[in-house]
Amino acid sequence: MTHASRFRPARRSLLKAGAAGLAAAAVPFAANVRAQSVPVIRYATGGGIGPNEIQTVIFLDWMQKNVLQGYGKAYTVDMTFTRGTPEAATLLAAGQADMATLSFAVFANTLVKDAVPGGLTVVADNYQDGRAGYASMSYFVLDSSPIKTVADLRGKKIAINAYGSAVDLALRVRLKKEGIDPRKDAQIVEIGFPNIAAAIREGRVDAGVLILPFMANEEAKGGLRVVFNGGESFGEFAPIFHVVTNSYLKAQPAAVKAFLADYVRGLQWLYDPKNRKQAVEITAAFTKTPAAALDAYFMTKGDYYRDPHACVSPALIQRPIDAMYKEGLLPKPIDVAANTNLSLLPFGCKV
Amino acid sequence: MLGLRAFVLRWSSLALLVAAWELAVVTRVADPQFVPALHDVARALLDLAFEKDLWEGLAVSTMRALVGLALGTAGGVLIGTLMATSARANAFLGPLVATTYSLPKASLVPLFLLWFGVGNTTNILTVFLATLLPVVVGTYQGVKSVPQVLVWSARALGTSPLAIVLRVQIPGALLPILTGVRVALGFSWVLTLSAEMIAAKTGIGKLIFVYGESGAYAYMFAGIGMILAVAYAADRLLVAITARLLHWNDGIAAHREGTA
């Protein structure tokens, strides 16, 4: 065997292997090209997980495969988990996200500053607070506290999660109703949501706000009592909701429509009593929360209210934004209805 | 016997911390709702070990940390050497290094998100900036501390200026450079996780954030434990590589024994 012939089979094998490699490489490429023909919605969450932002459950892999109908055909979702709604708004402003969950406060500031080129539109509900018979963010004190009414909060130290947040605003509005100036007559301090109950129990603050799931856990433990809730400040209101950039809505209206159709489909599947066990298990597995703890409030009257058709009245967003303006937290008023489009939702809305 | 005593001494602080943590939770001194018992963290870790999210997240975060560190090291050695060998470069870059050294690099993440979006570029750039300066400082000090007589000797033998840098000054400065890299390695994990916890699609920082937000603290600590284990392993690997590369260096014993 010559030197050349010894290497010939090896070269042939190499060519074969190369061709096979190229073919193998082309398969995912072809799949990728196909996937790219389906519009991608870059979605930024607002810092909540699981029950606090139900879309993080609705668009889980299992739901995509077993419940959603338009996913992978009319649209796909590229979800970014952000620390909070201000970061989600940053991504929208930077053109790094097409849709997001925003709070009313961040939504209002984003519109006033004209931070998102082309503007934003509210397209669906996430959850609502202050709805009679459902959970509402609440200000708690120790059972043994002398604070019985809002008037007793004068001169007291009160914990919120962040200045300018929805719960902060609810506190300021409620204190004002009682003739208490939140800037002078009370000490408002920032503590992370997970630590507020401990701060109340240890006497580091006189009162503090709790939201779900911390509220459900602490109520189960006992020893705390509600002084007032968000409903008393604003009535019913929408703390967070889904928005889309106007530029994306103009470019991909069908994708947004299909996304919202699946959102409502997923919501209804989760709320269907015959799916409850599975819905709780899926959510528990995602959030790593004990299923029993989740089962105690998730999608019951102990949870926030979610509209089954994902409809949200602009008035529910307008109310707290008007309160922001009155409080000097917003330089000019905004018209929420002018920036809302609920016609993309599958069942229409009567608001 | 002496080896066993040293081993026990070396690990006793960690063992004490673990025991104090478990005791505080079991005796309810710490609220188990916020500080999970270590056996719960271990259980969570076992649970996560069977999920691809953990391993994918760990792989992505490790890639970001190490690529950022590699770029930071390359840039740091270049800038540090320039500053140490050129008075002009030192005068030009010195104030920039001194003023930006204490800048918390995590504060730049929201700005990088605006410019580069969510993902690898933002993360790697943040790590690059955080790891660059310790390596610059280590390289500068290392090159400056190379005995001048070695440089003169090389020059006398006709070695070119570039070869003096590459064959005399940088090899002579390897210990301070690698000490700088070791400091930078710690920063690389901190910054990777910090960036991922602000906005991310993937990564162990995202998982830690998600579990923290849903109050699943055992899982959150399991994620932190995993990154600690990887970071510790990377540190020990770097120390071992340093010891092998510099076995001839008198200062290597102190470097190796610095921390366990």
Interface residues (C-beta under 8 A of the other chain):
Chain A: A44 G47 G48 I49 G50 N52 D78 M79 T80 F81 T82 R83 E87 T90 L91 A93 A94 Q96 P194 N195 A198 P213 F214 N217 T287 K288 T289
Chain B: D31 Q33 F34 A44 P110 L113 L114 W115 G117 V118 M197 I198 A199 A200 K201 K206 F209 V210 Y211 G212 E213 S214 G215 A216 A218 Y219
